[in-house]
Amino acid sequence: METSEFGAAVRRWRDRVAPETVGVRVGGRRRAAGLRREELAGLAGISADYLTRLEQGRATTPSAQVVESLARALRLSDPERDLLYRHAGHAAPGRDVVPTRITPSVQRLLDRLGTTPVVVYDATWTLLLANPSYDALMGETSTWRGIERNAVWRHLVGPGTRAVHTPAEQAEFEAGLVADLRLTAARYPADRSLRRLVGELRSLSPRFVELWDSGNADPGQDTSKHKVIDHPEVGRITLDCDTLIVATDDVRMMVYTAEPGTEDAERLALAVVLGTQNLGAARS
């Protein structure tokens, strides 16, 4: 790894990012025009101490996931992202690997939806980004690591989510997730991380084995569904959950909204306000 080049590049790009362009609230006087270390660390989902060691060349083996998270948080162009991968000793992901890139145009769309709960997944249903409004509605995601970030694991093995399903709805939802993952595996047969994920899910979940071995490859066509969210402070909220697929980048955006003027819209707004306040207090 080119430690001095990697650290210098991250510092240089951090200094040029205006906080307000990435949703960081600016209060009081600042000596730096760009992002502070702790701000970039929070956006990238890593610790400020680890970022410090990366910038100073004392940490020398950042994973490809960390590099991608930094590139996303820094809003790097494609050539800059490729350069950061090279500085870290990695080859930038090719077309035979599941994309984890959130392009600047998609990021701008997410920025415009700041008060709307939005979560972005890659084609394996591994979480790439959840905005603060999503965390306020569904619970904080920033502490999730490794397979915990995968929605198939969360629903078949892990704790699930705050979404409320009937047994029939849950079975249909699980079957759709696994069928979609099967299609992804067919599109990216050379992706070793994807093969590893399937192997882990097979070892952890008999339900996954049942669904995977069934051969079903139809994830269903309904990309807009009503979901009931059981929020711990405001109670149950019925929302529209639209899954938007960015075909050229093979990522999925799930957007949660309510009909304006309804009780559900009021509850959603309250959940977002309360949740973002609680998350802000916990992180300060």
N, C-alpha and C positions, 0 to 999 in steps of 0.2 A: 504493500500500500504506500502511495506517495503521501506520507503523513503531513508534511508541511504544505503540500499543494491542496490536499483535501481540507485541512483546517483553514487555510487561507481563503479558499474558495467559499466555504460556508460563512466565514466572517464577512467577507466582501459582499456576498449576496444578502446576508442578514442586514448589513448596514444600509442597503439601498431600498429595503421594503418599508414603505410608510405604514405604520400600525393601522391606521384607519382603513387601508385598502384590504386588510385581511381580517377585519372585524375586531381588532384589539382596541378597547376603549382607552383613550389617552386622558389622563388627569394630572394636573399640576405641571411642574416644569420638568423637562427631560433634557439630559445632556446629549443623548444620542438621537439622531434623526430617524434611524431605522428601528428594528426590533431589538429588544433586550434579549439576553440569553434565555431567561426564564419564559419569556413570551414565545420565542421560537420553539423551545422545548415543549411547552404546552400544546402548541399547534401541531407539532410532530408526534406527540404522544410518547416522549422520552423524558428522562429526568434531566434537570438543569445541570446536575453534576456530570452526567454522562456526556452531555453536549459540550461542557467545558473541556472535558478530557479529549473529546474528538477534535475540538478546535485547537487545542494545545498539542495535539499529536501524541497524547499519553494513552489514548485508546486507539488501537490500530486495526481492529477487525469488525467494522460495522457490517451488519447483515444487509442483504439486498433490501429487506423490508424497511430497515432504518433509512437507507439511502433514498428509497422511494418516498418515505414519509417526509424527509427533509426537502426533497425536490418539490413535493406537493406544497408543503408549508411555505417554501420560498418563492412559489409561483415561477419556477424555472421554465424556460423555453425547452423544446425538445433537444436542441444541440447542447444546451447547458446541462440538462439532465443526463445526457449520455456522457458528458465530460465528468460529472460528479461520480457516476458509476465507475468510470475508468480510474479516477483518482482513488476510489475505494478498493480497487483491485477486482472489480466485477465487470462482466460484459453486460451492457444494457439488454434488457429482455427483448428477444426476437419475436417473430410472428408465431412461432410454435409454442410460446408460453402464454398462459392466461394473462391478459393485460391487467395491470393494477394502476394504470395511469389515469388520473383525473385531469383532463386537459384544461387549459386556461379558460376556454369558452364554457365548459361545463361548470368550472369553478365560479365564473361570473354569474351563471344562472343560480347556483347555490347561494351566492352572496345576496341576490335579490330576494331569496326566500328565507331571510334570517329569522323571521318570527313564525315561520311555518315549519313544523317538524319534518325533517328530511334525513334519510339515511341512504348511503351509497354502498352497494356491494359489487364485488367482481363476479365473474361468471361461475365461480365455485360457491357463491353465497358466503364469501368471507368479507366481513365488514371493512370497508376502506375509510369511510368518514361518516360521522354522525354530527349534525350541528347541535348547538346548545339547546335548541327548542325540542329536538328529538330526545336528548338526554333528560330534559325536564319532564317530558311526557312518559317515556318508557324506562327511565333509570339510566344512571351514568354508565357509559361504555368505555371511558378512557382507561380503566384499569384492566380491561380484558386483554389477555395475551395468548398468542398461539392459537390453538384450536378453539379456545373460548370465543374467538371472533367469528366463528363459522356458524351460520344459522341452522344448517342441517344438524350439527352437533348439539346446538342449544335446544332444539326441539325434540331430538330423538334420544339424547343422552343427558344434557345439562338441565339447567333450571327453567328453561322456557323463557317466556316474556310476560308482560302484563296483558297481552291480548287474551281474550276469553273465547274459547271454542267449545262447541258441543263435541261429543266423541266422534260423530260423523264428520264434522268440519275439520277436526284435528287429523283424522285419518286421511281425508282428502288433501289437506295441506301438506302433510308429511310425504304422501305419494307424489305430489307435484314437485316438491323440492328435490326428491331423489331422482325423479324422471328428468328434471332439468339438469341436475348434476351429471347424469348419464350422457345427455346430449353434449355437455361441455367436455366430458372425457373423450367423446368421439371426435370433437373438433380439435382437441389438443393432446393427441396420443403421446407426444414426446415430453410433456410437462411432468417432470419428476415430482414436483411438489404436489401436484394433483393426484398422482398415483399414490403418494404417501398418505394424503388425506383420505382417499378411498380405503386404503389399507387400515388406517387408524379407525375409521368409522365401522369397518367390518369387524374389527376386534372388539369394539366397545358396544355395539348395538345389534342385537338379534333382529330388531325391527328393520334396521337398515339392510341387513343381509337379506331378509325376506323381500323387501321392496326392490333391492338391487338385482337379486337373482330372478325376480319376476320378469325382467326384460322390458318392463313398461318404459316407453320413451315419450309419453305424451304428458307434458307438464300442465296441460289445460290451457285454454285460450282466454280465460277471464283475467284481465289485467286491472280491473277496478272492482274492489269488493268493500262491503261494509265491514268494519271491525269494531268490536267492543273492547275498550281499554279499561281495565280496572285500576284506576289511579289511587294511590294510598291516601291522598289528601282531599280530592274532589269527588271521588266515587267513580261510577261507570260513565264512560263517554262513548257514544256511537259516532264513528268517523268514517269518511270515505278514505280508503287507502289505495292510491293509484301507483302502479308499478310502471315506470317509464324506462324503456330500454334504449340506451344509446348504442345503436347498432355498430357504428364504426369503431367504437372503443370497447364494445362488449361489457358494459357495466349496467347495473340496474339501480334506478333511483326510486325509492319508496317515499311517497308524499302523503301526509296525513292532513286532511282538511275537514271542516264542518260547514254545513249550510249557514250562511250569515243570518244573524237575527234569531237563531234557535238557542235553546238551552244548552245544547251540546257545544255550540260555538262559544258560549259564555264559559262553560266548564273548561274547554280547551284553552282559552285565553288565560283563565285563572291558573290552570296547571302549568302553563309555560312561564307565567310570571313567578309563581311560587317556586317552581323547579329551578329556574335560572338564578333566582336569589339564593336559594339553598346551595346550589353548586358554586356560586361565586363566593359565598361565605366559607364553604369547605375548603376552597382552593387558596383563599387569602391568608 
